[in-house]
Amino acid sequence: MDNQGVPEAWIGQEVILHTVSSREFLATLVEVKPFGFAYRFRDSEDIIFAPWSVLRWMRLADEGDRYYGS
């Protein structure tokens, strides 16, 4: 997946990330860049960077029908 329009308005909100290895987890979106995105888990201050290639789709945690993905 590349950044297919993940809204900057999602930064700071909880999102569900679904990876290409079929793992799914809840995180706070910290940053969106053309080459990847950064997130952190609720119980951690550590920020994790991931390239778009690891992500199958992403959606807001409280909205089941609105998502971005391949």
CHARMM internal coordinates of N, CA and C (Angstrom, degrees):
IC EDIT
DIST 1 N 1 CA 1.4507
DIST 1 CA 1 C 1.5144
ANGL 1 N 1 CA 1 C 108.83
DIST 1 C 2 N 1.2977
ANGL 1 CA 1 C 2 N 116.59
DIHE 1 N 1 CA 1 C 2 N 141.22
DIST 2 N 2 CA 1.4574
ANGL 1 C 2 N 2 CA 119.75
DIHE 1 CA 1 C 2 N 2 CA 168.60
DIST 2 CA 2 C 1.5257
ANGL 2 N 2 CA 2 C 106.84
DIHE 1 C 2 N 2 CA 2 C -110.65
DIST 2 C 3 N 1.3125
ANGL 2 CA 2 C 3 N 117.31
DIHE 2 N 2 CA 2 C 3 N 176.60
DIST 3 N 3 CA 1.4561
ANGL 2 C 3 N 3 CA 119.85
DIHE 2 CA 2 C 3 N 3 CA -178.46
DIST 3 CA 3 C 1.5186
ANGL 3 N 3 CA 3 C 108.44
DIHE 2 C 3 N 3 CA 3 C -70.59
DIST 3 C 4 N 1.3091
ANGL 3 CA 3 C 4 N 116.46
DIHE 3 N 3 CA 3 C 4 N 97.15
DIST 4 N 4 CA 1.4604
ANGL 3 C 4 N 4 CA 122.34
DIHE 3 CA 3 C 4 N 4 CA -178.46
DIST 4 CA 4 C 1.5128
ANGL 4 N 4 CA 4 C 110.67
DIHE 3 C 4 N 4 CA 4 C -95.39
DIST 4 C 5 N 1.3138
ANGL 4 CA 4 C 5 N 116.14
DIHE 4 N 4 CA 4 C 5 N 40.22
DIST 5 N 5 CA 1.4495
ANGL 4 C 5 N 5 CA 119.32
DIHE 4 CA 4 C 5 N 5 CA 174.54
DIST 5 CA 5 C 1.5108
ANGL 5 N 5 CA 5 C 115.34
DIHE 4 C 5 N 5 CA 5 C 96.97
DIST 5 C 6 N 1.3260
ANGL 5 CA 5 C 6 N 117.77
DIHE 5 N 5 CA 5 C 6 N 30.30
DIST 6 N 6 CA 1.4644
ANGL 5 C 6 N 6 CA 118.39
DIHE 5 CA 5 C 6 N 6 CA 174.06
DIST 6 CA 6 C 1.5236
ANGL 6 N 6 CA 6 C 106.61
DIHE 5 C 6 N 6 CA 6 C -60.52
DIST 6 C 7 N 1.3072
ANGL 6 CA 6 C 7 N 117.32
DIHE 6 N 6 CA 6 C 7 N 120.25
DIST 7 N 7 CA 1.4655
ANGL 6 C 7 N 7 CA 119.67
DIHE 6 CA 6 C 7 N 7 CA -174.56
DIST 7 CA 7 C 1.5238
ANGL 7 N 7 CA 7 C 113.06
DIHE 6 C 7 N 7 CA 7 C -65.86
DIST 7 C 8 N 1.3186
ANGL 7 CA 7 C 8 N 115.83
DIHE 7 N 7 CA 7 C 8 N 136.73
DIST 8 N 8 CA 1.4590
ANGL 7 C 8 N 8 CA 120.21
DIHE 7 CA 7 C 8 N 8 CA 175.71
DIST 8 CA 8 C 1.5206
ANGL 8 N 8 CA 8 C 110.22
DIHE 7 C 8 N 8 CA 8 C -62.27
DIST 8 C 9 N 1.3240
ANGL 8 CA 8 C 9 N 117.60
DIHE 8 N 8 CA 8 C 9 N -22.14
DIST 9 N 9 CA 1.4689
ANGL 8 C 9 N 9 CA 121.55
DIHE 8 CA 8 C 9 N 9 CA 178.21
DIST 9 CA 9 C 1.5239
ANGL 9 N 9 CA 9 C 111.41
DIHE 8 C 9 N 9 CA 9 C -64.32
DIST 9 C 10 N 1.3382
ANGL 9 CA 9 C 10 N 117.39
DIHE 9 N 9 CA 9 C 10 N -18.30
DIST 10 N 10 CA 1.4611
ANGL 9 C 10 N 10 CA 120.98
DIHE 9 CA 9 C 10 N 10 CA 178.91
DIST 10 CA 10 C 1.5246
ANGL 10 N 10 CA 10 C 112.14
DIHE 9 C 10 N 10 CA 10 C -77.32
DIST 10 C 11 N 1.3291
ANGL 10 CA 10 C 11 N 118.36
DIHE 10 N 10 CA 10 C 11 N -16.21
DIST 11 N 11 CA 1.4663
ANGL 10 C 11 N 11 CA 121.35
DIHE 10 CA 10 C 11 N 11 CA -179.47
DIST 11 CA 11 C 1.5275
ANGL 11 N 11 CA 11 C 108.75
DIHE 10 C 11 N 11 CA 11 C -60.26
DIST 11 C 12 N 1.3219
ANGL 11 CA 11 C 12 N 114.73
DIHE 11 N 11 CA 11 C 12 N 131.11
DIST 12 N 12 CA 1.4574
ANGL 11 C 12 N 12 CA 121.18
DIHE 11 CA 11 C 12 N 12 CA -178.46
DIST 12 CA 12 C 1.5179
ANGL 12 N 12 CA 12 C 113.51
DIHE 11 C 12 N 12 CA 12 C 91.16
DIST 12 C 13 N 1.3234
ANGL 12 CA 12 C 13 N 117.64
DIHE 12 N 12 CA 12 C 13 N -6.07
DIST 13 N 13 CA 1.4632
ANGL 12 C 13 N 13 CA 121.52
DIHE 12 CA 12 C 13 N 13 CA -179.86
DIST 13 CA 13 C 1.5334
ANGL 13 N 13 CA 13 C 110.51
DIHE 12 C 13 N 13 CA 13 C -103.79
DIST 13 C 14 N 1.3264
ANGL 13 CA 13 C 14 N 114.76
DIHE 13 N 13 CA 13 C 14 N 158.65
DIST 14 N 14 CA 1.4530
ANGL 13 C 14 N 14 CA 119.85
DIHE 13 CA 13 C 14 N 14 CA 176.03
DIST 14 CA 14 C 1.5226
ANGL 14 N 14 CA 14 C 109.58
DIHE 13 C 14 N 14 CA 14 C -77.30
DIST 14 C 15 N 1.3233
ANGL 14 CA 14 C 15 N 115.09
DIHE 14 N 14 CA 14 C 15 N 133.85
DIST 15 N 15 CA 1.4601
ANGL 14 C 15 N 15 CA 121.85
DIHE 14 CA 14 C 15 N 15 CA 179.41
DIST 15 CA 15 C 1.5260
ANGL 15 N 15 CA 15 C 108.83
DIHE 14 C 15 N 15 CA 15 C -129.43
DIST 15 C 16 N 1.3074
ANGL 15 CA 15 C 16 N 115.27
DIHE 15 N 15 CA 15 C 16 N 157.72
DIST 16 N 16 CA 1.4546
ANGL 15 C 16 N 16 CA 121.24
DIHE 15 CA 15 C 16 N 16 CA 170.88
DIST 16 CA 16 C 1.5195
ANGL 16 N 16 CA 16 C 106.43
DIHE 15 C 16 N 16 CA 16 C -102.56
DIST 16 C 17 N 1.3283
ANGL 16 CA 16 C 17 N 115.82
DIHE 16 N 16 CA 16 C 17 N 125.61
DIST 17 N 17 CA 1.4552
ANGL 16 C 17 N 17 CA 122.48
DIHE 16 CA 16 C 17 N 17 CA 179.66
DIST 17 CA 17 C 1.5214
ANGL 17 N 17 CA 17 C 108.12
DIHE 16 C 17 N 17 CA 17 C -106.37
DIST 17 C 18 N 1.3160
ANGL 17 CA 17 C 18 N 116.58
DIHE 17 N 17 CA 17 C 18 N 132.20
DIST 18 N 18 CA 1.4697
ANGL 17 C 18 N 18 CA 121.81
DIHE 17 CA 17 C 18 N 18 CA 177.59
DIST 18 CA 18 C 1.5253
ANGL 18 N 18 CA 18 C 106.60
DIHE 17 C 18 N 18 CA 18 C -120.44
DIST 18 C 19 N 1.3209
ANGL 18 CA 18 C 19 N 116.00
DIHE 18 N 18 CA 18 C 19 N 116.30
DIST 19 N 19 CA 1.4641
ANGL 18 C 19 N 19 CA 120.43
DIHE 18 CA 18 C 19 N 19 CA -174.26
DIST 19 CA 19 C 1.5228
ANGL 19 N 19 CA 19 C 112.22
DIHE 18 C 19 N 19 CA 19 C -88.19
DIST 19 C 20 N 1.3193
ANGL 19 CA 19 C 20 N 115.56
DIHE 19 N 19 CA 19 C 20 N 168.52
DIST 20 N 20 CA 1.4678
ANGL 19 C 20 N 20 CA 120.52
DIHE 19 CA 19 C 20 N 20 CA 178.38
DIST 20 CA 20 C 1.5238
ANGL 20 N 20 CA 20 C 111.59
DIHE 19 C 20 N 20 CA 20 C -67.04
DIST 20 C 21 N 1.3163
ANGL 20 CA 20 C 21 N 117.85
DIHE 20 N 20 CA 20 C 21 N -18.11
DIST 21 N 21 CA 1.4658
ANGL 20 C 21 N 21 CA 121.15
DIHE 20 CA 20 C 21 N 21 CA 176.00
DIST 21 CA 21 C 1.5316
ANGL 21 N 21 CA 21 C 111.62
DIHE 20 C 21 N 21 CA 21 C -91.70
DIST 21 C 22 N 1.3342
ANGL 21 CA 21 C 22 N 116.22
DIHE 21 N 21 CA 21 C 22 N 16.06
DIST 22 N 22 CA 1.4724
ANGL 21 C 22 N 22 CA 124.21
DIHE 21 CA 21 C 22 N 22 CA 176.26
DIST 22 CA 22 C 1.5277
ANGL 22 N 22 CA 22 C 114.26
DIHE 21 C 22 N 22 CA 22 C 66.29
DIST 22 C 23 N 1.3263
ANGL 22 CA 22 C 23 N 116.99
DIHE 22 N 22 CA 22 C 23 N 23.16
DIST 23 N 23 CA 1.4667
ANGL 22 C 23 N 23 CA 120.55
DIHE 22 CA 22 C 23 N 23 CA 172.45
DIST 23 CA 23 C 1.5192
ANGL 23 N 23 CA 23 C 107.89
DIHE 22 C 23 N 23 CA 23 C -90.48
DIST 23 C 24 N 1.3007
ANGL 23 CA 23 C 24 N 115.86
DIHE 23 N 23 CA 23 C 24 N 145.72
DIST 24 N 24 CA 1.4546
ANGL 23 C 24 N 24 CA 121.29
DIHE 23 CA 23 C 24 N 24 CA -179.08
DIST 24 CA 24 C 1.5193
ANGL 24 N 24 CA 24 C 108.30
DIHE 23 C 24 N 24 CA 24 C -133.14
DIST 24 C 25 N 1.3370
ANGL 24 CA 24 C 25 N 116.79
DIHE 24 N 24 CA 24 C 25 N 134.14
DIST 25 N 25 CA 1.4515
ANGL 24 C 25 N 25 CA 118.72
DIHE 24 CA 24 C 25 N 25 CA 178.52
DIST 25 CA 25 C 1.5175
ANGL 25 N 25 CA 25 C 111.21
DIHE 24 C 25 N 25 CA 25 C -152.87
DIST 25 C 26 N 1.3164
ANGL 25 CA 25 C 26 N 114.55
DIHE 25 N 25 CA 25 C 26 N 161.40
DIST 26 N 26 CA 1.4475
ANGL 25 C 26 N 26 CA 123.80
DIHE 25 CA 25 C 26 N 26 CA -179.00
DIST 26 CA 26 C 1.5249
ANGL 26 N 26 CA 26 C 108.92
DIHE 25 C 26 N 26 CA 26 C -97.71
DIST 26 C 27 N 1.3282
ANGL 26 CA 26 C 27 N 116.59
DIHE 26 N 26 CA 26 C 27 N 132.91
DIST 27 N 27 CA 1.4587
ANGL 26 C 27 N 27 CA 121.21
DIHE 26 CA 26 C 27 N 27 CA -179.52
DIST 27 CA 27 C 1.5241
ANGL 27 N 27 CA 27 C 109.05
DIHE 26 C 27 N 27 CA 27 C -153.13
DIST 27 C 28 N 1.3201
ANGL 27 CA 27 C 28 N 115.69
DIHE 27 N 27 CA 27 C 28 N 166.87
DIST 28 N 28 CA 1.4639
ANGL 27 C 28 N 28 CA 121.32
DIHE 27 CA 27 C 28 N 28 CA 173.81
DIST 28 CA 28 C 1.5156
ANGL 28 N 28 CA 28 C 108.08
DIHE 27 C 28 N 28 CA 28 C -97.99
DIST 28 C 29 N 1.3204
ANGL 28 CA 28 C 29 N 116.80
DIHE 28 N 28 CA 28 C 29 N 126.40
DIST 29 N 29 CA 1.4597
ANGL 28 C 29 N 29 CA 121.80
DIHE 28 CA 28 C 29 N 29 CA 178.29
DIST 29 CA 29 C 1.5240
ANGL 29 N 29 CA 29 C 108.61
DIHE 28 C 29 N 29 CA 29 C -74.45
DIST 29 C 30 N 1.3332
ANGL 29 CA 29 C 30 N 116.83
DIHE 29 N 29 CA 29 C 30 N 126.09
DIST 30 N 30 CA 1.4613
ANGL 29 C 30 N 30 CA 121.89
DIHE 29 CA 29 C 30 N 30 CA -175.46
DIST 30 CA 30 C 1.5270
ANGL 30 N 30 CA 30 C 111.51
DIHE 29 C 30 N 30 CA 30 C -104.46
DIST 30 C 31 N 1.3411
ANGL 30 CA 30 C 31 N 116.97
DIHE 30 N 30 CA 30 C 31 N -38.45
DIST 31 N 31 CA 1.4645
ANGL 30 C 31 N 31 CA 120.23
DIHE 30 CA 30 C 31 N 31 CA -175.38
DIST 31 CA 31 C 1.5233
ANGL 31 N 31 CA 31 C 109.84
DIHE 30 C 31 N 31 CA 31 C -156.68
DIST 31 C 32 N 1.3244
ANGL 31 CA 31 C 32 N 115.41
DIHE 31 N 31 CA 31 C 32 N 150.07
DIST 32 N 32 CA 1.4655
ANGL 31 C 32 N 32 CA 122.34
DIHE 31 CA 31 C 32 N 32 CA 176.98
DIST 32 CA 32 C 1.5209
ANGL 32 N 32 CA 32 C 107.74
DIHE 31 C 32 N 32 CA 32 C -128.22
DIST 32 C 33 N 1.3265
ANGL 32 CA 32 C 33 N 116.43
DIHE 32 N 32 CA 32 C 33 N 124.15
DIST 33 N 33 CA 1.4712
ANGL 32 C 33 N 33 CA 123.01
DIHE 32 CA 32 C 33 N 33 CA 179.18
DIST 33 CA 33 C 1.5211
ANGL 33 N 33 CA 33 C 108.86
DIHE 32 C 33 N 33 CA 33 C -128.11
DIST 33 C 34 N 1.3216
ANGL 33 CA 33 C 34 N 118.57
DIHE 33 N 33 CA 33 C 34 N 162.94
DIST 34 N 34 CA 1.4720
ANGL 33 C 34 N 34 CA 120.31
DIHE 33 CA 33 C 34 N 34 CA 178.18
DIST 34 CA 34 C 1.5264
ANGL 34 N 34 CA 34 C 113.37
DIHE 33 C 34 N 34 CA 34 C -59.32
DIST 34 C 35 N 1.3226
ANGL 34 CA 34 C 35 N 118.48
DIHE 34 N 34 CA 34 C 35 N -27.79
DIST 35 N 35 CA 1.4615
ANGL 34 C 35 N 35 CA 122.09
DIHE 34 CA 34 C 35 N 35 CA -174.98
DIST 35 CA 35 C 1.5277
ANGL 35 N 35 CA 35 C 113.50
DIHE 34 C 35 N 35 CA 35 C -102.04
DIST 35 C 36 N 1.3306
ANGL 35 CA 35 C 36 N 118.62
DIHE 35 N 35 CA 35 C 36 N -3.57
DIST 36 N 36 CA 1.4503
ANGL 35 C 36 N 36 CA 120.29
DIHE 35 CA 35 C 36 N 36 CA -179.91
DIST 36 CA 36 C 1.5170
ANGL 36 N 36 CA 36 C 112.32
DIHE 35 C 36 N 36 CA 36 C 169.32
DIST 36 C 37 N 1.3018
ANGL 36 CA 36 C 37 N 115.99
DIHE 36 N 36 CA 36 C 37 N -167.53
DIST 37 N 37 CA 1.4572
ANGL 36 C 37 N 37 CA 121.28
DIHE 36 CA 36 C 37 N 37 CA -177.21
DIST 37 CA 37 C 1.5281
ANGL 37 N 37 CA 37 C 108.89
DIHE 36 C 37 N 37 CA 37 C -144.44
DIST 37 C 38 N 1.3223
ANGL 37 CA 37 C 38 N 115.65
DIHE 37 N 37 CA 37 C 38 N 160.84
DIST 38 N 38 CA 1.4599
ANGL 37 C 38 N 38 CA 121.14
DIHE 37 CA 37 C 38 N 38 CA 178.80
DIST 38 CA 38 C 1.5192
ANGL 38 N 38 CA 38 C 108.46
DIHE 37 C 38 N 38 CA 38 C -123.98
DIST 38 C 39 N 1.3267
ANGL 38 CA 38 C 39 N 114.67
DIHE 38 N 38 CA 38 C 39 N 145.02
DIST 39 N 39 CA 1.4575
ANGL 38 C 39 N 39 CA 120.46
DIHE 38 CA 38 C 39 N 39 CA -178.75
DIST 39 CA 39 C 1.5221
ANGL 39 N 39 CA 39 C 109.37
DIHE 38 C 39 N 39 CA 39 C -147.60
DIST 39 C 40 N 1.3281
ANGL 39 CA 39 C 40 N 115.72
DIHE 39 N 39 CA 39 C 40 N 168.53
DIST 40 N 40 CA 1.4654
ANGL 39 C 40 N 40 CA 120.90
DIHE 39 CA 39 C 40 N 40 CA 172.86
DIST 40 CA 40 C 1.5151
ANGL 40 N 40 CA 40 C 108.96
DIHE 39 C 40 N 40 CA 40 C -144.43
DIST 40 C 41 N 1.3059
ANGL 40 CA 40 C 41 N 114.87
DIHE 40 N 40 CA 40 C 41 N 152.84
DIST 41 N 41 CA 1.4513
ANGL 40 C 41 N 41 CA 120.42
DIHE 40 CA 40 C 41 N 41 CA 176.86
DIST 41 CA 41 C 1.5201
ANGL 41 N 41 CA 41 C 109.51
DIHE 40 C 41 N 41 CA 41 C -83.54
DIST 41 C 42 N 1.3001
ANGL 41 CA 41 C 42 N 116.62
DIHE 41 N 41 CA 41 C 42 N 153.89
DIST 42 N 42 CA 1.4661
ANGL 41 C 42 N 42 CA 123.10
DIHE 41 CA 41 C 42 N 42 CA -175.32
DIST 42 CA 42 C 1.5274
ANGL 42 N 42 CA 42 C 112.62
DIHE 41 C 42 N 42 CA 42 C -55.00
DIST 42 C 43 N 1.3189
ANGL 42 CA 42 C 43 N 117.31
DIHE 42 N 42 CA 42 C 43 N -40.01
DIST 43 N 43 CA 1.4597
ANGL 42 C 43 N 43 CA 121.00
DIHE 42 CA 42 C 43 N 43 CA -174.86
DIST 43 CA 43 C 1.5301
ANGL 43 N 43 CA 43 C 113.59
DIHE 42 C 43 N 43 CA 43 C -93.07
DIST 43 C 44 N 1.3272
ANGL 43 CA 43 C 44 N 117.53
DIHE 43 N 43 CA 43 C 44 N 17.13
DIST 44 N 44 CA 1.4613
ANGL 43 C 44 N 44 CA 121.00
DIHE 43 CA 43 C 44 N 44 CA -177.28
DIST 44 CA 44 C 1.5274
ANGL 44 N 44 CA 44 C 110.89
DIHE 43 C 44 N 44 CA 44 C -140.13
DIST 44 C 45 N 1.3059
ANGL 44 CA 44 C 45 N 115.48
DIHE 44 N 44 CA 44 C 45 N 147.32
DIST 45 N 45 CA 1.4641
ANGL 44 C 45 N 45 CA 120.77
DIHE 44 CA 44 C 45 N 45 CA 173.89
DIST 45 CA 45 C 1.5275
ANGL 45 N 45 CA 45 C 111.10
DIHE 44 C 45 N 45 CA 45 C -93.62
DIST 45 C 46 N 1.3367
ANGL 45 CA 45 C 46 N 117.26
DIHE 45 N 45 CA 45 C 46 N -8.96
DIST 46 N 46 CA 1.4614
ANGL 45 C 46 N 46 CA 121.30
DIHE 45 CA 45 C 46 N 46 CA 179.99
DIST 46 CA 46 C 1.5232
ANGL 46 N 46 CA 46 C 110.57
DIHE 45 C 46 N 46 CA 46 C -67.05
DIST 46 C 47 N 1.3198
ANGL 46 CA 46 C 47 N 116.10
DIHE 46 N 46 CA 46 C 47 N 133.44
DIST 47 N 47 CA 1.4672
ANGL 46 C 47 N 47 CA 121.80
DIHE 46 CA 46 C 47 N 47 CA 177.62
DIST 47 CA 47 C 1.5261
ANGL 47 N 47 CA 47 C 107.69
DIHE 46 C 47 N 47 CA 47 C -99.96
DIST 47 C 48 N 1.3120
ANGL 47 CA 47 C 48 N 115.87
DIHE 47 N 47 CA 47 C 48 N 132.01
DIST 48 N 48 CA 1.4618
ANGL 47 C 48 N 48 CA 122.87
DIHE 47 CA 47 C 48 N 48 CA -177.71
DIST 48 CA 48 C 1.5211
ANGL 48 N 48 CA 48 C 108.79
DIHE 47 C 48 N 48 CA 48 C -113.12
DIST 48 C 49 N 1.3283
ANGL 48 CA 48 C 49 N 116.22
DIHE 48 N 48 CA 48 C 49 N 131.34
DIST 49 N 49 CA 1.4655
ANGL 48 C 49 N 49 CA 121.29
DIHE 48 CA 48 C 49 N 49 CA 175.94
DIST 49 CA 49 C 1.5185
ANGL 49 N 49 CA 49 C 108.92
DIHE 48 C 49 N 49 CA 49 C -99.61
DIST 49 C 50 N 1.3429
ANGL 49 CA 49 C 50 N 116.28
DIHE 49 N 49 CA 49 C 50 N 142.14
DIST 50 N 50 CA 1.4642
ANGL 49 C 50 N 50 CA 121.34
DIHE 49 CA 49 C 50 N 50 CA 175.40
DIST 50 CA 50 C 1.5282
ANGL 50 N 50 CA 50 C 109.00
DIHE 49 C 50 N 50 CA 50 C -140.23
DIST 50 C 51 N 1.3192
ANGL 50 CA 50 C 51 N 117.66
DIHE 50 N 50 CA 50 C 51 N 139.23
DIST 51 N 51 CA 1.4618
ANGL 50 C 51 N 51 CA 120.10
DIHE 50 CA 50 C 51 N 51 CA 174.37
DIST 51 CA 51 C 1.5295
ANGL 51 N 51 CA 51 C 109.35
DIHE 50 C 51 N 51 CA 51 C -74.36
DIST 51 C 52 N 1.3236
ANGL 51 CA 51 C 52 N 115.89
DIHE 51 N 51 CA 51 C 52 N 155.89
DIST 52 N 52 CA 1.4677
ANGL 51 C 52 N 52 CA 120.09
DIHE 51 CA 51 C 52 N 52 CA 179.93
DIST 52 CA 52 C 1.5200
ANGL 52 N 52 CA 52 C 112.10
DIHE 51 C 52 N 52 CA 52 C -58.73
DIST 52 C 53 N 1.3147
ANGL 52 CA 52 C 53 N 118.03
DIHE 52 N 52 CA 52 C 53 N -25.93
DIST 53 N 53 CA 1.4729
ANGL 52 C 53 N 53 CA 121.05
DIHE 52 CA 52 C 53 N 53 CA -175.83
DIST 53 CA 53 C 1.5257
ANGL 53 N 53 CA 53 C 113.41
DIHE 52 C 53 N 53 CA 53 C -64.12
DIST 53 C 54 N 1.3380
ANGL 53 CA 53 C 54 N 119.25
DIHE 53 N 53 CA 53 C 54 N -17.98
DIST 54 N 54 CA 1.4743
ANGL 53 C 54 N 54 CA 120.64
DIHE 53 CA 53 C 54 N 54 CA 179.53
DIST 54 CA 54 C 1.5238
ANGL 54 N 54 CA 54 C 112.47
DIHE 53 C 54 N 54 CA 54 C -88.23
DIST 54 C 55 N 1.3091
ANGL 54 CA 54 C 55 N 117.13
DIHE 54 N 54 CA 54 C 55 N -7.80
DIST 55 N 55 CA 1.4612
ANGL 54 C 55 N 55 CA 120.95
DIHE 54 CA 54 C 55 N 55 CA -172.61
DIST 55 CA 55 C 1.5253
ANGL 55 N 55 CA 55 C 111.60
DIHE 54 C 55 N 55 CA 55 C -105.24
DIST 55 C 56 N 1.3278
ANGL 55 CA 55 C 56 N 115.64
DIHE 55 N 55 CA 55 C 56 N 131.07
DIST 56 N 56 CA 1.4559
ANGL 55 C 56 N 56 CA 120.39
DIHE 55 CA 55 C 56 N 56 CA 173.29
DIST 56 CA 56 C 1.5255
ANGL 56 N 56 CA 56 C 109.91
DIHE 55 C 56 N 56 CA 56 C -88.96
DIST 56 C 57 N 1.3560
ANGL 56 CA 56 C 57 N 116.24
DIHE 56 N 56 CA 56 C 57 N -46.97
DIST 57 N 57 CA 1.4576
ANGL 56 C 57 N 57 CA 120.36
DIHE 56 CA 56 C 57 N 57 CA 174.77
DIST 57 CA 57 C 1.5260
ANGL 57 N 57 CA 57 C 110.49
DIHE 56 C 57 N 57 CA 57 C -158.41
DIST 57 C 58 N 1.3256
ANGL 57 CA 57 C 58 N 114.03
DIHE 57 N 57 CA 57 C 58 N 164.99
DIST 58 N 58 CA 1.4522
ANGL 57 C 58 N 58 CA 122.48
DIHE 57 CA 57 C 58 N 58 CA 179.74
DIST 58 CA 58 C 1.5168
ANGL 58 N 58 CA 58 C 107.29
DIHE 57 C 58 N 58 CA 58 C -142.01
DIST 58 C 59 N 1.3472
ANGL 58 CA 58 C 59 N 116.58
DIHE 58 N 58 CA 58 C 59 N 141.62
DIST 59 N 59 CA 1.4598
ANGL 58 C 59 N 59 CA 119.42
DIHE 58 CA 58 C 59 N 59 CA 174.24
DIST 59 CA 59 C 1.5172
ANGL 59 N 59 CA 59 C 109.09
DIHE 58 C 59 N 59 CA 59 C -146.88
DIST 59 C 60 N 1.3253
ANGL 59 CA 59 C 60 N 115.29
DIHE 59 N 59 CA 59 C 60 N 159.90
DIST 60 N 60 CA 1.4525
ANGL 59 C 60 N 60 CA 119.43
DIHE 59 CA 59 C 60 N 60 CA 174.64
DIST 60 CA 60 C 1.5169
ANGL 60 N 60 CA 60 C 108.82
DIHE 59 C 60 N 60 CA 60 C -64.28
DIST 60 C 61 N 1.3039
ANGL 60 CA 60 C 61 N 116.89
DIHE 60 N 60 CA 60 C 61 N 143.73
DIST 61 N 61 CA 1.4588
ANGL 60 C 61 N 61 CA 121.18
DIHE 60 CA 60 C 61 N 61 CA -176.12
DIST 61 CA 61 C 1.5211
ANGL 61 N 61 CA 61 C 112.11
DIHE 60 C 61 N 61 CA 61 C -63.71
DIST 61 C 62 N 1.3166
ANGL 61 CA 61 C 62 N 117.57
DIHE 61 N 61 CA 61 C 62 N -29.01
DIST 62 N 62 CA 1.4669
ANGL 61 C 62 N 62 CA 119.60
DIHE 61 CA 61 C 62 N 62 CA -175.96
DIST 62 CA 62 C 1.5248
ANGL 62 N 62 CA 62 C 113.87
DIHE 61 C 62 N 62 CA 62 C -102.34
DIST 62 C 63 N 1.3361
ANGL 62 CA 62 C 63 N 117.17
DIHE 62 N 62 CA 62 C 63 N 8.53
DIST 63 N 63 CA 1.4682
ANGL 62 C 63 N 63 CA 120.46
DIHE 62 CA 62 C 63 N 63 CA -179.97
DIST 63 CA 63 C 1.5224
ANGL 63 N 63 CA 63 C 109.58
DIHE 62 C 63 N 63 CA 63 C -130.26
DIST 63 C 64 N 1.3048
ANGL 63 CA 63 C 64 N 117.11
DIHE 63 N 63 CA 63 C 64 N 105.46
DIST 64 N 64 CA 1.4449
ANGL 63 C 64 N 64 CA 120.88
DIHE 63 CA 63 C 64 N 64 CA -176.14
DIST 64 CA 64 C 1.5118
ANGL 64 N 64 CA 64 C 115.52
DIHE 63 C 64 N 64 CA 64 C -75.86
DIST 64 C 65 N 1.3234
ANGL 64 CA 64 C 65 N 118.78
DIHE 64 N 64 CA 64 C 65 N -20.76
DIST 65 N 65 CA 1.4570
ANGL 64 C 65 N 65 CA 119.72
DIHE 64 CA 64 C 65 N 65 CA -173.61
DIST 65 CA 65 C 1.5152
ANGL 65 N 65 CA 65 C 114.49
DIHE 64 C 65 N 65 CA 65 C -102.71
DIST 65 C 66 N 1.3146
ANGL 65 CA 65 C 66 N 118.88
DIHE 65 N 65 CA 65 C 66 N -6.17
DIST 66 N 66 CA 1.4563
ANGL 65 C 66 N 66 CA 120.84
DIHE 65 CA 65 C 66 N 66 CA -177.82
DIST 66 CA 66 C 1.5225
ANGL 66 N 66 CA 66 C 108.92
DIHE 65 C 66 N 66 CA 66 C -113.19
DIST 66 C 67 N 1.3331
ANGL 66 CA 66 C 67 N 117.14
DIHE 66 N 66 CA 66 C 67 N 113.86
DIST 67 N 67 CA 1.4460
ANGL 66 C 67 N 67 CA 120.27
DIHE 66 CA 66 C 67 N 67 CA -179.98
DIST 67 CA 67 C 1.5117
ANGL 67 N 67 CA 67 C 110.51
DIHE 66 C 67 N 67 CA 67 C -148.74
DIST 67 C 68 N 1.3163
ANGL 67 CA 67 C 68 N 115.34
DIHE 67 N 67 CA 67 C 68 N 166.44
DIST 68 N 68 CA 1.4524
ANGL 67 C 68 N 68 CA 122.99
DIHE 67 CA 67 C 68 N 68 CA 176.41
DIST 68 CA 68 C 1.5172
ANGL 68 N 68 CA 68 C 107.68
DIHE 67 C 68 N 68 CA 68 C -123.96
DIST 68 C 69 N 1.3088
ANGL 68 CA 68 C 69 N 116.20
DIHE 68 N 68 CA 68 C 69 N 134.15
DIST 69 N 69 CA 1.4513
ANGL 68 C 69 N 69 CA 119.41
DIHE 68 CA 68 C 69 N 69 CA -179.69
DIST 69 CA 69 C 1.5027
ANGL 69 N 69 CA 69 C 112.14
DIHE 68 C 69 N 69 CA 69 C -179.14
DIST 69 C 70 N 1.3045
ANGL 69 CA 69 C 70 N 114.16
DIHE 69 N 69 CA 69 C 70 N 179.93
DIST 70 N 70 CA 1.4736
ANGL 69 C 70 N 70 CA 119.63
DIHE 69 CA 69 C 70 N 70 CA -178.99
DIST 70 CA 70 C 1.5027
ANGL 70 N 70 CA 70 C 111.09
DIHE 69 C 70 N 70 CA 70 C -87.64
END
COOR INIT
IC SEED 1 N 1 CA 1 C
IC BUILD
